[in-house]
Amino acid sequence: MAEDGSISDRDAAPTPEIDVRDGVLRLRAPGATWLSTGWRGGRRDADAAYNISVPTGWDRTDLDAYVDERLDAAAFDADERSSSSPDSASPHRDADERDSSSPDSQTRQDAAGRESSEPSVAGAPEDADGPALLTGVAMEHARAARLDADPDADANASVLAVATAGVSNPAALFPDEREDADAASSRASDRSPDEHGPGTVNVLLYADRTLTEGALANLVAVVAEAKAAALVREAGFPGTTTDAVIVGCPAVAEPGSGADSENSVARFSGSGTPIGAAARACVRDAVLASLRSRYADREIPATVADAEYGVATTRSAEVFEPAAAASSEASATTDRSFDTHE
């Protein structure tokens, strides 16, 4: 990332690539598998993931059609479909369409660490377009951060995060005593949870090391935690009402990648691992840079009441000791059994 926070690609790392066209950001990593918490979320294999800026007053509900239109307008749709056509040599075609005995079929190591000719991690569905997030933040405020996970390791991996951050719709967990939290919550109820206003914190992150299913899922938690910590420090809120995350990694570990079989697949991605630690740093730096760009000429809302939209969690849950509850239930069951025998 350049000193001014603008997006720049490093010549030594041609993938993943970042492109921005017509308000659409594409994070392209051929042969990747992605896990998304956004619209039509879940896991899928695709060559790219997207972050799409929507205009002020946007009220579309046909999100599939809208995403397709935006990708078409940015000419990304044609790019991805041509690279993922049945006639191409895509490394992540469906297993049913691939002849495992053909010369171009090669043994790979999947995310569970097994040698396999399967083209993807546990057969995730393919999507030529890839997962997409929506935001009211303009892509001019997108910021990226990249970091080597373990520069001293023989099988080093790099992590790249791209973020757009706005907090006009904050979600406060500990309401400020200075504001009327009930009023803030009732005011927010006028807004659909699917609407994407000027707020939303979206993070796309790619680690160029194949991860197990569990490690990929855990990476979502690592990203969300880092995002929340950065926002609390900068804005006082852990997030907004519409935040979303996409994480990705190579779908399969190719043989001859320079790593031995034990190191070519990362089985853990927690904060104490090289991948997790790098992810935390990238997310922190990208989110803060985007937030500071977005609010360079305006104040960040100090409370939910100061924000255009927002919610405050004012209810309290019942807290109990599971062991004590289980003990009481077991005792009651024993008494009933005894009564039955009598």
C-alpha positions, 0 to 999 in steps of 0.5 A, spaced: 500 500 500 502 506 498 504 512 503 497 515 502 493 509 503 491 508 495 491 501 493 498 498 489 500 491 487 506 489 488 510 486 482 513 480 486 506 478 487 502 478 481 496 474 484 491 476 487 490 482 483 486 488 485 482 492 480 477 497 481 472 499 475 465 503 475 464 503 483 466 495 483 472 492 486 475 485 484 480 481 488 482 476 483 485 470 485 484 464 480 483 457 483 481 460 489 475 458 494 471 463 498 467 463 504 462 469 505 458 472 510 454 477 505 448 476 500 448 469 498 454 467 503 457 460 504 463 457 500 464 457 493 470 456 488 471 462 484 476 466 481 474 472 484 470 476 489 467 483 489 465 489 493 460 493 490 459 501 492 451 502 491 449 509 490 445 514 495 438 512 495 439 505 492 433 501 494 433 495 489 431 488 492 433 484 486 440 483 489 442 477 484 440 481 478 443 488 481 450 484 482 450 481 475 448 488 472 454 491 476 459 486 474 457 487 466 457 494 467 464 494 469 466 488 464 468 483 470 462 479 468 465 477 461 472 477 464 471 471 469 466 467 464 471 467 459 476 464 464 471 459 467 468 457 460 468 449 460 473 449 454 478 453 458 483 449 463 480 451 469 483 447 475 477 448 479 472 445 474 466 440 478 469 433 479 463 430 475 465 434 469 473 432 470 476 425 468 480 423 473 484 418 469 486 424 464 493 426 462 491 433 465 488 430 472 494 431 477 494 429 484 493 435 489 492 436 496 486 438 499 484 443 505 483 437 509 490 435 508 489 429 503 492 427 496 486 428 491 485 429 484 478 433 487 479 440 484 476 443 490 476 443 497 470 438 499 467 440 492 464 447 494 460 450 488 463 454 483 460 461 481 463 464 475 462 471 478 464 469 485 461 472 492 460 479 492 458 484 498 455 491 497 456 498 501 454 505 501 462 507 501 465 509 495 470 505 492 475 511 492 475 510 500 477 502 499 484 501 502 488 494 501 494 492 506 499 486 505 503 482 509 508 476 509 505 471 514 512 468 516 518 471 512 523 466 515 519 460 513 521 456 507 513 455 505 512 463 507 505 465 505 502 472 504 496 475 506 492 481 503 486 485 506 481 490 502 477 494 506 471 499 505 469 502 512 463 507 514 460 508 520 453 512 519 449 506 521 453 504 528 451 498 532 453 499 539 454 493 544 455 498 550 450 504 549 453 511 551 450 514 558 450 520 554 444 518 549 437 515 549 439 508 547 431 506 546 430 512 542 436 510 537 434 503 537 427 505 535 429 510 530 433 504 527 427 500 526 425 504 520 430 502 516 431 495 513 437 491 515 438 489 508 439 496 506 446 499 505 447 506 506 453 510 507 455 506 512 458 498 512 464 495 513 466 490 508 473 486 508 475 481 503 481 477 505 486 472 501 491 468 504 495 464 499 496 458 503 491 453 502 487 452 509 483 446 512 475 447 512 476 449 519 481 454 518 478 458 513 471 458 517 476 461 523 479 466 519 472 469 518 472 470 526 479 473 526 477 478 521 471 480 524 475 480 531 480 485 528 475 489 524 471 490 531 478 492 535 480 497 530 473 500 530 472 500 537 479 504 538 477 509 532 470 510 532 468 507 539 463 502 536 465 494 534 461 495 527 455 497 523 448 493 522 451 491 515 458 489 516 460 483 512 466 479 510 469 474 505 475 470 506 479 466 501 485 461 499 487 457 494 482 451 493 488 446 493 495 445 494 499 444 488 504 439 488 511 442 487 509 449 490 515 449 494 512 447 501 512 440 503 506 436 504 505 438 512 506 445 511 502 446 504 496 446 508 494 450 514 490 447 519 489 453 524 488 460 523 488 463 530 491 469 532 497 466 534 498 463 527 502 466 522 496 466 517 492 469 523 497 474 526 498 477 519 490 477 517 489 481 524 495 486 522 492 487 514 485 488 517 487 493 522 491 497 517 486 497 511 480 498 516 483 504 519 486 507 513 479 506 509 475 509 515 480 515 515 479 516 508 472 516 508 472 521 514 477 526 512 473 532 512 467 530 516 466 527 524 465 520 525 459 519 529 460 520 537 454 516 539 448 512 536 444 518 537 449 522 533 449 517 527 444 517 521 442 510 523 444 505 528 442 500 533 444 500 541 443 493 544 439 495 550 436 488 552 440 483 557 440 476 557 439 471 562 445 468 565 446 461 568 451 456 570 450 450 565 453 445 570 448 447 576 442 447 571 444 440 568 445 438 576 438 440 577 435 437 571 439 430 573 436 430 580 429 432 578 430 426 573 432 421 578 427 423 583 421 422 577 425 415 576 424 413 583 417 415 584 415 411 578 418 405 581 414 406 587 
